């Protein structure tokens, strides 16, 4: 028996595709090609690039550092994209600017910086295309074209010929409103920064005048200028704090902007009084700087949320935007049929649609063509392709595999099962209560404490030291307790934690995610694509090891995932002999005739039907494979089976270590899978889970019930990658999407693991804990600082001038502690190093 490690695929890169770099199957080797290609798509794109004079793309692509598994073959659909020229699409997505049409579209097939260079170079060779600006982070492109010279469909066909497909994103009105909000926020931030620079310049002059005498007229002039700048900072960029404070007071809810607005108003009011009286500090530079610092923190915080909101429309990628409707040409005597690409909104019940191979189905219906395999992994979690026969029900979001399929539509739009899953996501999102930040929870009592202390100060000292000195101490107290540090304590620590996590392969959409993950609770892991890699691989060979080359040779024309796994495992060694009379049996396998007689690759049923002799030990191993969730593939030559190949979904190498590390820190771990219960049980036990922690055959609705189970320790963290996980991701206290999952899962989740494997999950939970510890430290320092400053001001040890200096210094202290406390925990701190070492030692001892 030959076992193949999960991270060691059997590929042969001596002959790599000139376009994508993947191994070239033997059946794609052509003498007429100037260089080898792995598929017809890469061949077409390579020729298109060279014909257009854009061969420099390959020089740029060679400089890109890609991880293993990040190479993708080119995909040329050959579609006409006529739907992009329709009036309804233009009204929703196209704008006119000086005779030039503009649109922002989603682009599939975008991978690296070389892709950006290529697509932004297209205006030089595509007639009528004026500009092409690519946003790699959002997988979007902004196009500008001359409608008198070309149509958008023609531009889309040019993109398609290079392996990139265009589709619609949000309506232009929504995007314009978002850009306008961002623009207003940036203008306010820039204005606050400019005012702060001017205020600080005036402050240096005024403080310098204390050392060297300054004429009274000049001092009053500079003070009034400083007051004017501070008032402008409050009524223009800083008005957001006053508007929020007023709204919070009207609603009767505590909000951090209430003490912030009070502190800003007090500081500027005191500065005005000091300027009128001609004595004391004016505090205005401190108030102006506070406005700027708070706006910086708020912009960085909302920008995280804005980027998440820009991806909301990708939820609807579960159902494609268009479908190919089969129509009859009424003007033809023989009633010939043809397909027409239409928006899915135009489909009606009883329409006949055609689903090309590898494309998604746009509506629920009944299969009316011959049997075919469908990929349901994103809908049900089933890791293996499912065979559907003529007359079977098929659902929107299913992907046709080896051949195109025709479907009679039974449900469209919101009535489809995929749409019902989206509705579950919306409902679960509405049920999630908003998390109040710690600073907001203490804002109410903080303001009351400051007001009471200020009142006590003036009442206590007025009869003892006089009204002027008592007022000066009260003003110093109000200034030194201005909640600069308190207002920055939470957002700065949150942003520092988010940035630290991003540098270690974890993308977090908001600070509230870190707050929810700081406590120990329950982690629920999806199986396919989360604990496992999510792609079929050859994991074991029983018998003649060279039989895999024969199997790959026979499967060379199949697009079935198991066939592709065999071809990838064999690499270029698959070219053994020429095979004729190849017959593919849907759901069973493939037969053919070679130089040494019959050959067959497939299931046990195919072996019996072909009257092949199956040795007993192969049958026993096949049963063991099936029990473990591994697909057994028999290889026969002549009249006897010579090998058994196991094709399965390999477990991620760090899954067991990560689960052990989380358990050691108190987290409860569960596995939730839509796959067969026996398969889920086998995978769960291999990663160290007990039977009661493993849940198989769960529908998306059942996963939703599991994460909502009140008996589970909170918070619940759902980790998944597919459309079947959407409802659970939204309903959990925190949803985490793994790398390589569906775009809709990435959108719904609160955090995304951009690094390989599950180790980034442990880092996410560790970062959340460290960030909340930093926030608690910041709040403690802020309260202690304000309490100490209030006491010193009460007894007269802090005069108004010193108070105006100490006020911004408290914010800088919080900034330093936030940056120091946001360092991501190391593997040793997370417990990953020792656990990996012990697991490696255990595996070595078991081998020996």
DAFEN-V191730 format. One record per backbone hydrogen bond with DSSP energy under -0.5 kcal/mol. CO is the residue of the C=O (numbers start at 1). NH is the residue of the N-H. Records with the same first field share a line. If there is no record, write none. Layout:
CO=NH  NH
This chain:
1=3
2=541
3=5
5=8
9=11
11=13
12=15
14=16
15=24
17=21
22=17
23=25
25=28
26=29
28=30
30=33
36=18
39=43
40=44
41=45
42=46
43=47
44=48
45=49
46=50
47=51
48=52
49=54
50=53
54=57
55=58  59
56=60
57=61
58=62
59=63
60=63  64
61=64
64=66
67=70
75=77
81=84
82=85
83=86
86=90
87=91
88=92
89=93
90=94
92=172
93=104
95=102
97=100
100=97
101=145
102=95
103=105  143
104=169
105=141
106=167
108=165
112=116
113=117
114=118
115=119
116=120
117=121
118=121
119=122
121=124
122=125  126
125=127
126=129
128=130  146
131=144
133=142
134=136
135=139  140
136=139
139=107
140=135
141=105  143
142=133
143=103
144=130  131
145=101  147
146=149  150
151=155
152=156
153=157
154=158
155=159
156=160
157=161
158=162
159=162  164
160=163
165=108
167=106
171=175
172=176
173=177
174=178
175=179
176=180
177=181
178=182
179=183
180=184
181=185
182=186
183=187
184=188
185=189
186=190
187=191
188=192
189=193
190=194
191=195
192=196
193=197
194=198
195=199
196=200
197=201
198=202
199=203
200=204
201=205
202=206
203=207
204=208
205=209
206=210
207=210  211
208=211  212
215=219
216=220
217=221
218=222
219=223
220=224
221=225
222=226
223=227
224=228
225=229
226=230
227=231
228=232
229=233
230=234
231=235
232=236
233=238
236=239
237=240
238=241  242
239=243
240=244
241=245
242=246
243=247
244=248
245=249
246=250
247=251
248=252  253
255=258  259
256=260
257=261
258=262
259=263
260=264
261=265
262=266
263=267
264=268
265=269
266=270
267=271
268=272
269=273
270=274
271=275
272=276
273=277
274=278  279
283=287
284=288
285=289
286=290
287=291
288=292
289=293
290=294
291=295
292=296
293=297
294=298
295=299
296=300
297=301
298=302
299=303
300=304
301=305
302=306
303=307
304=308
305=309
306=310
308=311
309=312
311=314
312=315
313=316
314=317
315=318
316=319
318=320
321=344
323=325  342
324=354
325=327  340
327=338
328=330
329=332
332=335
336=329
338=327
340=325
342=323
343=346
344=347
348=351
351=353  409
352=326
353=407
354=324  356
355=405
356=359
359=400
361=397
364=410  411
365=394
366=408
367=391
372=388
373=401
374=376  386
375=399
376=379  380  381
377=381
378=724
386=374
388=372
389=392
392=367
394=365
395=398
398=361  400
399=375
400=358
405=355
406=368  369
407=353  409
408=366
409=350
411=364
412=415
413=416
416=420
417=421
418=422
419=423
420=424
421=425
422=426
423=427
424=428
425=429
426=430
427=431
428=432
431=433
434=436
437=441
438=442
439=443
440=443  444
442=446
443=447
444=448
445=449
446=450
447=451
448=452
449=453
450=454
451=455
452=456
453=457
454=458
455=459
456=460
457=461
458=462
459=463
461=464  465  466
462=466
466=470
467=471
468=472
469=473
470=474
471=475
472=476
473=477
474=478
475=479
476=480
477=481
479=482
482=484
483=487
484=488
485=489
486=490
487=491
488=492
489=493
490=494
491=495
492=496
493=497
494=498
495=499
496=500
497=501
498=502
499=503
500=504
501=504  506
502=505
505=754  755
506=508
507=752
510=513  514
511=515
512=516
513=517
514=518
515=518
516=519
521=668
522=524  717
523=525  670
524=719
525=672
526=531
527=530  531  532
531=652
535=650
537=539  648
539=4
540=646
541=2
542=644
543=545
544=547
545=548
546=549  550
547=551
548=552
549=553
550=554
551=555
553=556
555=558
560=564
561=565
562=566
563=567
564=568
565=569
566=570
567=571
570=573
571=574
572=575
574=576
580=593
583=585  591
584=586
585=588  589
588=603
589=585
590=601
591=583
592=599
593=580
594=597
597=594
598=638
599=592
600=636
601=590
602=634
603=607
604=608
605=609
606=610
607=612
608=611
613=615  641
615=618  619
616=620
617=621
618=622
619=623
620=624
621=625
622=626
623=627
624=628
625=628  630
626=629
630=632
631=647
632=634
633=645
634=602
635=642  643
636=600
637=639  640
639=613
640=637
642=544
643=635
644=542
645=633  647
646=539  540  648
647=631
648=537  650
650=533
652=655
654=658
655=659
656=660
657=661
658=662
659=663
660=664
661=665
662=665  667
663=666
668=523
670=525
671=695
672=527
673=698
675=697
676=680
677=681
678=682
679=683
680=684
681=685
682=686
683=687
684=687  689
685=688
690=693
691=694
693=671
695=673
699=703
700=704
701=705
702=706
703=707
704=708
706=709
709=712
713=522
715=522
716=718  733  734
717=524  719
718=720  736
719=526
720=738
721=742
722=725
723=726
725=729
726=730
727=731
728=732
734=718
735=750  751
736=720
737=753
738=741
742=746
743=747
744=748
745=749
750=509
751=737
752=507  754
758=761  762
759=763
760=764
761=765
762=766
763=767
764=768
765=769
766=770
767=771
768=772
769=773
770=774
771=775
772=776
773=777
774=778
775=779
776=780
777=781
778=782
779=783
780=784
781=785
782=786
783=787
784=788
785=789
786=790
787=791
788=792
789=793
790=794
791=795
792=797  798
793=796
797=799
799=803
800=804
801=805
802=806
803=807
804=808
805=809
806=810
807=810  811
808=812
809=813
810=814
811=815
812=816
813=817
814=818
815=819
816=820
817=821
818=822
820=823
826=830
827=831  832  833
831=835
832=836
833=837
834=838
835=839
836=840
837=841
838=842
839=843
840=844
841=845
842=846
843=847
844=848
